[in-house]
Amino acid sequence: MSQQQRTRGRPRAFDRDRAVLDAARLFWRRGYSGTSTRDLTAALGLSTSSLYAAFGSKAGLFEEAVRTYAERYREIYRQAVAEKDLRTVIDRLLIDSVHEFTGPSDVHPGCLLSSAAMTDSTSTLDTSAYYAELHGWNERALLARIERAVQDGELAAGTDAAALTGLVQSVVHGLSVRANLGATHEDLMATARLAHELLCRHLTASTP
């Protein structure tokens, strides 16, 4: 048997991270209920027995996809709130979120956490807890960063940090929903840039 024949006959190596990302993208496009086990095995290049051996069930794979995506999106906030000034913090949050929601299909699964996959998942899946925990963590991280900006004099002492946090979060969530409804990368980037400009005007007006 030739080397080429031996190579062709080998099963594809199982890349768990890639499999989870491919599954997340499929769930995002079709929803949880609309994605069959057959769809998953075809997309991941696994047999049904291998899929169950690796993830336990379709529900198990979905839960892992949600957890993985949550950590990907949490990293956007981790990096943004580490920036030295609040204008850059907000710019990174908005722009990086748009990239995450609309990036190349071979890299990004779309915003899985606000897609149909979340709303039509079965009641036995604890995905709502992941969703709530992620957004709670993100909001607390942003609030702490805005409160620090007030303490450091970057914003006026009377700035309502909670309200400003809520406003930024509302813009981010709106971008996510629009992405899932089919808005283009260009449209979302235009919205994000305008939102950043308007927020920066407010920050300038609030600066003592």
N, C-alpha and C positions, 0 to 999 in steps of 0.2 A: 504494500500500500504506500502511495506517495505521501510526502509531507503535506501537500495540499489537501489530499483526501482525509488524512488524519485530523488536520485542523478543522476541516469542514464538518467532520462528524462529531466534534466535541460539543457538548451543550454550552450555551452562553453562560459565562460566569455571572453569578447573581450579585448585583450591586444593589444593596438594600436601599441606600439613600436615593439612588436614581429611580428605583421602583416606587418608592413612596412619592417622589415628586411627579412621576408619570401618573400615578393613581390620583394625586391631588388635582392635577390638570383635568383628568377625565371626570372626576366628581364635580369640579367647577363648571365644566361645560354641560354636563347632563343631569346634575343633581344626584343625590344619594339614591333615591328610588329608581331613577332612570338609568343607573349604571348597574349592569348585571355582572355576575361573577364571570360569565363568558367574556364580556367586554374587558374586564380587568385582566384575565389571563391572556387575552390576545394582545392587549396594549403592553403588558409587562413581559411577555414572552415566557410565561410560567405555566405549568400544568395546574389544574385545579388542586391536586394533592400538594404540590409545592407551595401554592399560595396559602393553603390552609396550614401547612407546616410552618410557614414563615410568620403568618399574621393571625392565625387562629380562625378568622372568618372575615367576611366582607366588612362587618362592623369593626373588627379589630384593625383592619387596614385603614378604614376611614378615620378612626380615632387617632392612629399614629400619624396620618396625613395632617389632621387638624393640629396636633401637638407640634409637629415639625414646622408647619406654616406659622404657627403662633410664635415660635422662637425666631423664625426668619424676620417676622415683622417687628418683634420686640427689639431686635438688633438695630432697626432704623431709629427707634427712640433712644436707645443707649448711646448711639453715635451722635445723634443730634444734640441731646442735652449736654454733651461734653464740650460743645463749642464755646468759644470765649465770650461771645456776645449774643443777646437774645434775638436780634434780627437774623443772624446766621442760623440759630437754632430753628426758628420758624421756617426759614427758607429751606433748610435741609429736610425738615419734616414733610413739607408740602411737596417739594420736588422729588425727594427719594420715594415718597409714597406713590406718586404718579408713576415713576419708573417701576416700582414693584407691581402696581396694578396692571400695567400695560406693556411690560417688557417683552422681549422675544419669547415666543411660545415654547422654545426648547429649554428655557431657563425658568420662567415664571409661570405659576399655575393660576395667575389672576388672584383676586381677593377671595380666597376660599371661605374665609370666615363670615362674609356677608353675602354669600351666593345662595342659590337655590339648594345647594347641597346641605346647607345648615338648616334651612326651614323645612325640608322634607325628610330629614333624617328621623329614624324611628325613636320612639320615646325611651327605648332602652339605652340609647347612646347618651353619654354625659357630655356632649359637645357644648351645650350651653354653659357649662361650668368653665371650660377652656376659654370660651369667648368672653365671658364676664371677667375671668381672672386676667386675661391678656389686656383687655381695655382698661380694667382697673389699674393694673400696673403701669400702663402707658400714661394714663391720666395723672397718676400720682407722681410719676417721674417728671412730667412736664410742669405740673403745679409746683413741685419743689424747685425747679429751675427758675420759674417766673418769680416765686417768692424770694429766691436768692437775688434776682435782678432788682427787686424792690429794696431789699436790705443793702445791696451794694450801691444804691443810688442810680442805677441804670434806668429805673422807672420811678415815677413820683411815689411818695410815701402813701398816698391815698389810693393807689391803683388796686382795683379788685382782682387779685390774682386768680381767684376761682372763676370769676366771670370770663377773664381773658383766656384761661385754660379751656373753658367750655366753648368759647368761640373758635379757637384753633381746632379743637377736637371736632366740632361740628363741620368745619370745612373739610377736614381729613375724611370724616365719615361720608360726607356728601360726595367727595371725589370717588370714594370706594363704590358707593351705590351707582354713580353714573358710569363707572368703569364696567360694572356688571350689567348695566343696561346697554352697553355697546358704544359708549363715547370713545372717541379716538384719543390716542396719545397727545396729538397736537391740541385738541380741544381742552383736554384736562390740564395740559401744561399752561395754556393761556389762562385758564381759570385760576390755577395755582399761583401764577405770577401776579395776576391782578389782586388776588387775595393777599399775597405777601406785600404788595405795594400799599394797599389800603391799611393793613395792619401796621406797617412801618410808619405810616403817617400818624396813626393813633399813638404809636410808641413815641414818636418825636414830639407830638403835642403833649404827651404825658410826662416828658422829661423835664425836670425842674431847671 
